[in-house]
Amino acid sequence: MLVVIRHGSGLSSELGVVGGHRGCRGLSQKGRLEALAQAAKLKAMGVKLEILGQSMILRSQETAEIIAPYISAKLIAPSCGICELHPGPYDGQPVGSLPESVDPYSNPDVPYLPGAERVSDLNKRVKSYLSNLADYAVEHGVGIVTHLGVIRSIAEMTVGVDPDEIVRMTSPASAWIFGSSKLKGEGPRFQLLGASR
């Protein structure tokens, strides 16, 4: 089982700042409450995970620290493998100062902002990270606290779901529960088992 949790609402969003590695200001008070509520929901569902991964971005780490004790999970080292799209030189800048961006999913090989990461590169790093966890997740409960772009990447690796619909349904601190359906010779593939929103 793989439980994928979106971080709670971030303070950088409230402040109107691009919240990448440098710009993230951690969780807002609202985000802390969202994470606590999700932790309680997962515990009530009987979810227990052996390990809980987290991205390098502070709001992910703070969400993971809140949720881990509720689901008996050991936190593992933060990894950039499950960070959001890297905003490049715009990290930490006021959102109002950004140049006009493009839809990153209209052409995954084109950066959504000049100097930013491409969706195709995000998908490669997510796939690599999950490939290392896929076999472990079959026998043990594994979770990650991550970002909307990563959740979309995982949805693209999931049988029979519409990634755009998953994105629309993913609120801060919501969780998706996946089972592995890896086919021989392919990268990780998943089945959607449920959600806690």
Secondary structure by P-SEA (a helix, b strand, c coil): cbbbbbbcccccccccccccccccccccaaaaaaaaaaaaaaaaacccccbbbbcccaaaaaaaaacccccbbbbcccccccccccccccccccccccccccccccccccccccccccaaaaaaaaaaaaaacccccccbbbbbbccaaaaaaaaaacccccaaaaaaaccccbbbbbbbbccccccbbbbbccccc
